[in-house]
Amino acid sequence: MAPQHSPAMTLRHGLLNPVALGYLAVVVVVWGWIGVDVLLVEHQDASFAPVWGFLITAPTSLLFLPLPSPSPWVGVVVGAVVQAIALGVAYRWLTSLRQRRTDSA
């Protein structure tokens, strides 16, 4: 029987691993680049840089786009956290699967 974990423990295990933290770092770097592009670079027309922020946190962030403002920006944060947790859980599952294979061999 598998041990029972609290939701907080599952959240911590989902977020505190190399894959989830790496994904969150990429999201922060992309949004930093977007900030520099929007604030410091002159454009003749509108910049499409913010689109990358939504794409990197898709599909979750895209669910917030049709909602009224400021919901799309909340969607980016929620999307980044949801994707990081999903990647972290997948990473933990794969590493535990590999560990079980080496233990049984």
C-alpha positions in Angstrom: 0.0 0.0 0.0 1.3 3.4 -1.0 2.0 5.9 1.8 -0.5 8.8 2.2 0.8 12.3 1.6 -0.9 15.6 2.4 -1.7 18.0 -0.4 1.0 20.4 0.9 3.6 17.6 0.7 2.5 16.6 -2.8 2.7 20.3 -3.8 6.2 20.6 -2.3 7.4 17.4 -4.0 5.9 18.6 -7.3 7.6 22.0 -7.2 11.0 21.3 -5.5 12.8 19.3 -8.0 15.2 20.1 -10.9 12.7 19.9 -13.7 10.0 22.1 -12.1 12.5 24.7 -10.9 14.2 24.7 -14.3 10.8 25.3 -16.0 10.0 28.1 -13.6 13.5 29.6 -14.3 12.8 29.5 -18.0 9.4 31.3 -17.4 11.1 34.0 -15.4 13.8 34.5 -18.0 11.2 34.7 -20.8 9.2 37.3 -18.9 12.4 39.2 -18.1 13.1 39.3 -21.8 9.6 40.5 -22.5 9.9 43.2 -19.9 13.2 44.5 -21.5 11.6 44.3 -24.9 8.5 46.2 -24.0 10.1 48.8 -21.8 13.5 49.5 -23.4 13.2 48.7 -27.2 11.6 51.1 -29.6 9.2 49.5 -32.0 7.5 51.0 -35.1 4.5 48.8 -34.4 3.3 46.6 -31.5 5.7 44.0 -30.2 4.6 40.4 -30.1 7.0 39.5 -27.3 4.2 39.1 -24.7 2.7 36.3 -26.7 5.7 34.2 -25.8 4.8 34.6 -22.1 1.4 33.1 -22.8 2.8 30.4 -25.0 5.4 29.2 -22.5 2.7 28.7 -19.9 0.1 27.3 -22.3 -2.3 25.5 -22.2 -3.4 26.6 -18.7 -2.7 30.4 -19.3 -4.7 30.3 -22.5 -7.8 29.4 -20.6 -7.7 32.7 -18.9 -7.4 34.8 -22.1 -11.1 35.3 -22.7 -11.8 36.4 -19.2 -11.8 40.1 -18.3 -8.7 42.0 -17.3 -6.5 41.3 -15.2 -7.4 37.6 -15.4 -5.0 36.8 -18.3 -2.0 37.9 -16.2 -3.3 35.7 -13.3 -3.5 32.9 -15.9 0.2 33.2 -16.6 1.1 32.8 -13.0 -1.4 29.9 -12.5 -0.3 28.3 -15.8 3.4 28.5 -14.7 2.6 26.9 -11.4 0.3 24.2 -12.8 2.8 23.3 -15.5 5.7 23.2 -13.0 3.7 20.9 -10.7 2.8 18.6 -13.6 6.4 18.5 -14.8 7.6 17.9 -11.2 5.2 15.1 -10.6 6.2 13.4 -13.9 9.8 13.8 -12.9 9.3 12.2 -9.5 7.2 9.4 -11.0 9.9 8.6 -13.6 12.8 8.7 -11.1 10.8 6.5 -8.7 10.1 4.1 -11.5 13.7 3.9 -12.4 14.7 3.5 -8.7 12.2 0.6 -8.4 13.7 -1.1 -11.5 17.2 -0.9 -10.1 16.1 -2.1 -6.7 14.4 -5.2 -8.2 17.2 -6.1 -10.5 
